[in-house]
């Protein structure tokens, strides 16, 4: 059924992506798909942002996040299915869509924050923007509780 499943992972929120990854592992096992875990960093190389940090800070941050994402994957996936980790920069929803296209993903499984209607209006929701913009299926996992 599926061959490539993309799972966006926000490492800043402990436990936030766990349920989405659980479902992704289940779907990957059922269809023999590969998982792609993606963490998106804000545009840290933009000239305005980069001027506030030492020259190699952005590269070091990207390496650190790649290590954290690899540890997250090893802890949660533990050789159950084939997977790859990716770290990218940019606007979250656009980067998720771009990665899905470049990986030829046929499913995106992602968590969603529990937000009020006012918060969604003010802040926007990455999950809702991905759903609106994605040419492939998106499974949005709501928070438990």
N, C-alpha and C positions, 0 to 999 in steps of 0.2 A: 504494500500500500504506500508507505512513505520510504524515501531513500535518504533524505537529508533533513534533519530537524534542527532548527535554530532556537536556542534558549538564551534570551538576554538575562544577564545576572547582575544585580546591583549588590556589590560587596559591602556597601556602607550600611546595609540594614540586615543584621543578623537574622537568619531564618526566613527572610522575605522570599527568596527564590526556591526554597526547599520543596514545597508542594508542587510547583511548576516542574522542577527537575524530576521529581518522583514520577509524575505523569509522562514526562518526556522519555524517561527510561522505560516505562511500561510500553509506550507506543513504539520505541526503538526495538525492544525485544520482540514485539508482535510482528513487526515488519522487516526486521533485519536492517534497520536504518542506522546511520551514523548521527551522533549528536555533535552540535557545534555550540559551545558556550561562548557568549560574547559579553564583554564588559565595555561600556562606552564611557570614555573620559570626556569632560568638557574640552572645548578647543583650546588647549594649553599652549599651542604653538602660535596662536594669533599674536601679532606684534604688540598689542596693548597688554595682554596677559603676560607674555614672555618677558617683557621689560622689567617685571617685578621679581623675577626669579633668576638665580645663577644660570649660566649658559647650559649646563647639563642637567638641570633640575627636571625638566620635562622628560628627558630620556630615562632618568633614574626612576621617576614616578611610574612611567610606563613599564619598566622592568619589574618594579615592586608589585604593581597590580597584576602583571602576568604571573608572577610567583604565587600571589594570593589566589588567583583564579585557578591555577594548576593544583594548589593544595585543596581548594574547595572541591574541585572535580575528583581528585583522588579520594577524598573523604566520602563523598556522596555517591560516586559512580562505582568506584572500586572494581574495575575490570568487568562490570556487568555487560557493557556494550562498548563499541568503538566510539571514541570521542576525540574532539580537537578543541583547543582553547584559543580564543582570539581577543585581543585588546585593540580598540580603535578610538579615534578622537572625532568629536563633532557633536552635532545636535542629535540627541539620543534617537528619536524616532526615525529621522532621515538615515542615520547610520545603520540602524537595524534593518530598514528596508533595503539599503544598498548592499549590506552583507548578505541578506537573504537572496538577493538577485545574483550576486557574484558566486555564492556557494551553490546556486541552483537548488535552494531549499524548497521543499514542498509543504512545509508546515512550520509555523512559529508558535512556540508555547511559551507564554510569559505571564508573570504575576501582575496583579493590579493592586494599587493602593486602595484602601477603604477611605474615600474622601467624600465630603459633603458636596452638594451641588454648587455651593458658593466657592469652595476650594477648586473644583474642577473648572469653574468659569475663570477664576483669577489665575490659577497656576497651569491649567491645562493638564492633560493626562497623556503620558507617553503611550500607554496601552491603547487609549481611544484613538490617538493619532495613527498608531501603527495599524489598527483595525481599518480605519478610514482609508489609509494610503496603500495598504498591501494588496498586491495582485494575487497572493496565495492565501490559504486558510490560516487563520490565527485563532489559537485556543487561549483564552484569557482565564487565568486562574484567580478567583477572588480570594481575599484573605479569609482564614478560618476564624470563627468566633464572632 
